[in-house]
Amino acid sequence: MRDLTNIFFVLILVYIALTIMFRANTHDTAKKLARVIVIALVINFSFFFTRVVIDAGNLLAVQFYNAIEAGPI
């Protein structure tokens, strides 16, 4: 799915480049370009961000687990 969205982002970037080249409706092009780049970065690094959150949760859980003292059985 990520690869398909990257293809879509490349097509959007080509459209923006053609818009700039032919000077057609360029008053909002910089904002569109910035949005496309930010969204592409978020999508491509989303797996990394979720792994960081999961690993941080696991580290916290291990700390709590190790802090629990075993009572008499």
C-alpha positions in Angstrom: 0.0 0.0 0.0 2.9 2.4 0.8 4.4 1.8 -2.6 1.1 2.6 -4.3 0.9 5.9 -2.4 4.5 6.7 -3.3 3.6 6.3 -7.0 0.6 8.6 -6.4 3.0 11.2 -4.8 5.3 11.0 -7.7 2.4 11.7 -10.1 1.4 14.7 -7.9 4.9 16.0 -8.0 5.0 15.7 -11.7 1.7 17.6 -11.9 3.1 20.4 -9.7 6.3 20.6 -11.7 4.3 20.9 -14.9 2.2 23.6 -13.3 5.3 25.5 -12.3 6.9 25.1 -15.7 3.9 26.4 -17.6 3.2 29.1 -15.0 -0.4 28.0 -14.7 -2.1 28.9 -11.5 1.1 29.1 -9.4 -0.2 31.3 -6.6 -0.9 28.2 -4.4 1.6 25.8 -5.7 4.2 26.3 -2.9 1.6 25.4 -0.3 0.5 22.3 -2.3 4.1 21.2 -2.7 4.8 21.6 1.0 1.7 19.6 1.9 2.6 16.8 -0.5 6.1 16.5 0.9 4.9 16.5 4.6 2.3 13.9 3.9 4.8 11.7 1.9 7.2 11.9 4.9 4.5 11.0 7.4 3.4 8.0 5.3 6.9 6.7 4.7 8.0 7.0 8.3 4.7 5.8 9.9 6.1 2.3 10.4 9.1 3.7 12.2 6.9 5.9 14.4 4.7 3.0 15.4 7.7 0.8 16.1 9.1 3.5 18.4 5.8 3.7 20.3 5.5 0.0 20.7 9.1 -0.4 21.8 8.7 2.4 24.4 5.6 0.7 25.7 7.5 -2.6 26.0 10.4 -1.0 27.8 8.0 0.6 30.3 6.1 -2.7 30.8 9.4 -4.5 31.5 10.4 -1.9 34.0 7.0 -2.4 35.8 7.4 -6.2 35.6 10.9 -6.1 37.1 9.7 -3.8 39.9 7.1 -6.2 41.1 8.4 -8.3 44.0 7.3 -11.9 44.2 5.2 -12.6 47.3 5.1 -15.9 49.1 3.5 -18.7 47.2 
